[in-house]
Amino acid sequence: MKIVTFSGIDGAGKSTQIAALEAWLRQAGFRLSLLTFWDDVVMFAHFREFMSHKTFRGDRGIGSPEKPLHRRDKNVTAWPITALRFSLYFADAVNTRFVVRRVRNSGIDVVIFDRYIYDELANLPLHNWFARSFTKLMLAIAPRPDVAYVIDADPVAALARKPEYPLEFLRKNRDAYLALGNLCGSITVIEPQSVTAMELKVREAFLQTVPESNPEVSGVPALQ
């Protein structure tokens, strides 16, 4: 079984790229499982969302150009909240191991994660030595994906597509994802370009990292 993960700032276009890769792999005959990190992995997700909304009074839901939101959760950086994140992210990293182990026994060829532990670690102050040390520990605990994508995006364009968080937070969050790539050493950054060009880059990275899963075996051209 191969593990593929998609990460990136809100509004980067992860859902579009996930859907495109999923359709391409299904056409090639792969058995897939699509997991959403918040719904399928995160511990106490509903309680965390309730407490976040009750404490910080941010909006709920998904923002759109027609209905912008002002969320207050991962963009809250007070140290008591950051300290709490350390314990919650540790629990999520451990549970990720159990979830992956369960999926491995299901006969699935490829499991795609919509977000991963990287998306939580990007909320930490990675300029701090303790946060970096903690991040390295979490990277060791959570299963290492066979292909890990960060869908990069211009924060201004991402905010226009999905208005939920302040622009300054999106900029810092983007920098954190790129810093994670240096810490992890195995993250493929898909640079901003047209949707079709990004789809091709995603496929190329998949084929390079998982050569034995080349769809040409099933008669599907690799990059069409």
C-alpha positions as CSV (number, residue, x, y, z in Angstrom):
1,M,0.0,0.0,0.0
2,K,1.2,3.5,-0.8
3,I,0.5,6.6,1.3
4,V,-0.1,9.9,-0.5
5,T,-0.7,13.1,1.4
6,F,-1.8,16.6,0.3
7,S,-1.1,19.7,2.4
8,G,-1.0,23.5,2.0
9,I,-2.6,26.7,3.1
10,D,-6.3,27.2,2.9
11,G,-7.4,28.1,-0.7
12,A,-4.3,26.6,-2.3
13,G,-6.4,24.2,-4.4
14,K,-5.7,20.9,-2.6
15,S,-9.2,19.5,-3.2
16,T,-8.9,20.1,-6.9
17,Q,-5.6,18.3,-7.1
18,I,-6.8,15.4,-4.9
19,A,-9.8,14.9,-7.1
20,A,-7.7,14.9,-10.3
21,L,-5.2,12.4,-8.9
22,E,-7.9,10.2,-7.5
23,A,-9.7,10.0,-10.9
24,W,-6.4,9.3,-12.7
25,L,-5.5,6.5,-10.4
26,R,-8.9,4.9,-10.5
27,Q,-8.8,5.0,-14.3
28,A,-5.6,3.0,-14.0
29,G,-7.3,0.4,-11.9
30,F,-6.0,1.2,-8.4
31,R,-8.1,0.6,-5.3
32,L,-8.1,3.8,-3.4
33,S,-9.2,5.1,0.0
34,L,-9.5,8.8,0.6
35,L,-9.2,9.9,4.2
36,T,-9.7,13.4,5.6
37,F,-7.3,14.1,8.4
38,W,-9.7,16.2,10.5
39,D,-12.5,13.7,10.2
40,D,-10.7,10.3,10.1
41,V,-7.6,10.8,12.2
42,V,-7.7,13.8,14.6
43,M,-8.5,12.9,18.1
44,F,-11.5,14.6,19.8
45,A,-12.2,16.6,16.6
46,H,-15.8,17.7,17.4
47,F,-14.8,18.7,21.0
48,R,-11.9,20.7,19.7
49,E,-14.0,22.5,17.2
50,F,-16.7,23.2,19.8
51,M,-14.2,24.5,22.3
52,S,-12.3,26.6,19.7
53,H,-15.6,28.3,18.6
54,K,-16.7,28.8,22.2
55,T,-13.4,30.2,23.3
56,F,-12.3,32.4,20.4
57,R,-15.7,33.2,18.9
58,G,-14.7,32.7,15.3
59,D,-16.9,31.8,12.5
60,R,-17.6,28.2,11.6
61,G,-17.8,26.6,8.1
62,I,-16.0,27.0,4.9
63,G,-15.5,30.5,3.4
64,S,-16.2,31.5,-0.1
65,P,-15.9,34.7,-2.2
66,E,-19.7,35.1,-1.8
67,K,-19.6,34.3,2.0
68,P,-16.2,35.3,3.6
69,L,-15.6,34.1,7.1
70,H,-13.5,35.1,10.0
71,R,-12.2,32.0,11.6
72,R,-10.2,31.9,14.9
73,D,-8.6,28.6,15.6
74,K,-5.2,27.7,14.2
75,N,-4.4,31.3,13.7
76,V,-4.5,31.9,17.5
77,T,-0.9,31.9,18.6
78,A,-1.0,32.6,22.3
79,W,1.5,30.4,24.2
80,P,-1.1,28.6,26.4
81,I,-2.8,27.5,23.1
82,T,0.5,26.5,21.5
83,A,1.4,24.4,24.6
84,L,-2.0,22.6,24.3
85,R,-1.3,22.0,20.7
86,F,1.8,20.0,21.6
87,S,-0.2,17.4,23.5
88,L,-3.0,17.3,20.9
89,Y,-0.7,16.9,18.0
90,F,1.2,14.2,19.8
91,A,-2.1,12.3,20.2
92,D,-2.9,12.8,16.5
93,A,0.5,11.6,15.4
94,V,0.1,8.4,17.4
95,N,-3.4,7.8,16.1
96,T,-2.1,8.3,12.5
97,R,0.0,5.2,13.0
98,F,-3.1,3.2,14.1
99,V,-5.2,4.5,11.2
100,V,-2.5,3.7,8.6
101,R,-2.1,0.2,10.1
102,R,-5.8,-0.4,9.8
103,V,-5.9,0.7,6.2
104,R,-2.9,-1.4,5.3
105,N,-5.0,-4.5,6.2
106,S,-7.9,-3.5,4.0
107,G,-6.4,-4.5,0.6
108,I,-6.2,-0.9,-0.6
109,D,-3.5,0.0,-3.1
110,V,-3.2,3.7,-2.4
111,V,-4.5,5.8,0.5
112,I,-4.8,9.5,-0.1
113,F,-4.9,11.9,2.9
114,D,-6.6,15.2,2.5
115,R,-4.2,17.0,4.9
116,Y,-1.8,15.2,7.2
117,I,0.2,15.8,10.4
118,Y,2.2,18.4,8.4
119,D,-0.8,20.7,8.4
120,E,-0.8,20.7,12.2
121,L,2.9,21.1,12.5
122,A,2.7,24.1,10.2
123,N,0.7,25.9,13.0
124,L,3.7,25.7,15.4
125,P,6.3,28.5,15.8
126,L,9.0,26.6,13.9
127,H,11.6,29.3,14.5
128,N,11.6,28.1,18.2
129,W,14.1,25.3,19.0
130,F,11.6,23.4,21.1
131,A,8.9,23.5,18.4
132,R,11.4,22.2,15.9
133,S,12.5,19.4,18.2
134,F,8.9,18.5,18.8
135,T,8.2,18.6,15.0
136,K,11.1,16.2,14.4
137,L,9.6,13.8,17.0
138,M,6.2,13.9,15.4
139,L,7.7,13.3,12.0
140,A,9.3,10.2,13.4
141,I,6.1,8.9,15.0
142,A,3.7,9.5,12.1
143,P,4.1,7.1,9.2
144,R,6.2,8.6,6.4
145,P,4.2,9.0,3.2
146,D,5.4,7.5,0.0
147,V,4.5,10.8,-1.7
148,A,3.9,14.0,0.3
149,Y,2.7,17.1,-1.6
150,V,2.5,20.7,-0.5
151,I,0.2,22.5,-2.9
152,D,1.9,26.0,-2.9
153,A,-0.1,29.1,-3.6
154,D,0.2,32.9,-3.5
155,P,-1.5,33.9,-0.2
156,V,-3.4,36.7,-1.9
157,A,-4.9,34.4,-4.5
158,A,-5.6,31.8,-1.9
159,L,-7.5,34.3,0.3
160,A,-9.6,35.4,-2.7
161,R,-10.6,31.8,-3.3
162,K,-11.2,30.9,0.4
163,P,-11.6,33.9,2.6
164,E,-11.3,32.6,6.1
165,Y,-8.0,33.7,7.7
166,P,-6.1,37.0,7.7
167,L,-3.6,37.5,4.9
168,E,-0.7,37.9,7.3
169,F,-1.5,34.5,8.8
170,L,-1.6,32.9,5.4
171,R,1.8,34.3,4.6
172,K,3.3,32.9,7.8
173,N,1.5,29.6,7.3
174,R,2.9,29.3,3.8
175,D,6.4,30.0,5.1
176,A,5.9,27.3,7.7
177,Y,5.0,24.7,5.1
178,L,8.1,25.5,3.1
179,A,10.2,25.3,6.3
180,L,8.6,21.9,7.0
181,G,9.9,20.7,3.7
182,N,13.4,21.4,4.8
183,L,12.9,19.7,8.1
184,C,11.2,16.6,6.6
185,G,13.3,16.4,3.5
186,S,10.8,14.4,1.5
187,I,8.0,16.8,0.7
188,T,7.2,17.7,-2.9
189,V,6.2,21.3,-3.3
190,I,3.9,21.9,-6.3
191,E,4.5,25.5,-7.3
192,P,1.6,27.8,-8.3
193,Q,0.7,27.6,-11.9
194,S,-2.4,26.6,-14.0
195,V,-4.5,23.8,-12.6
196,T,-3.6,21.5,-15.6
197,A,0.1,22.1,-15.2
198,M,-0.2,21.3,-11.5
199,E,-2.0,18.1,-12.2
200,L,0.9,17.0,-14.5
201,K,3.4,17.9,-11.8
202,V,1.5,15.9,-9.2
203,R,1.4,12.9,-11.6
204,E,5.1,13.2,-12.4
205,A,6.0,13.2,-8.7
206,F,3.9,10.2,-8.1
207,L,5.5,8.2,-10.9
208,Q,9.0,9.2,-9.8
209,T,8.5,8.4,-6.2
210,V,6.4,5.2,-6.8
211,P,7.8,3.8,-10.1
212,E,6.3,0.4,-9.6
213,S,2.9,1.9,-9.6
214,N,3.2,3.4,-13.1
215,P,-0.3,3.5,-14.6
216,E,1.2,2.5,-18.0
217,V,1.0,-1.1,-16.7
218,S,-2.7,-0.8,-16.9
219,G,-2.6,0.8,-20.4
220,V,-3.2,4.3,-19.2
221,P,-0.6,6.8,-20.6
222,A,1.4,8.1,-17.7
223,L,0.9,11.9,-18.2
224,Q,-2.1,12.3,-20.4
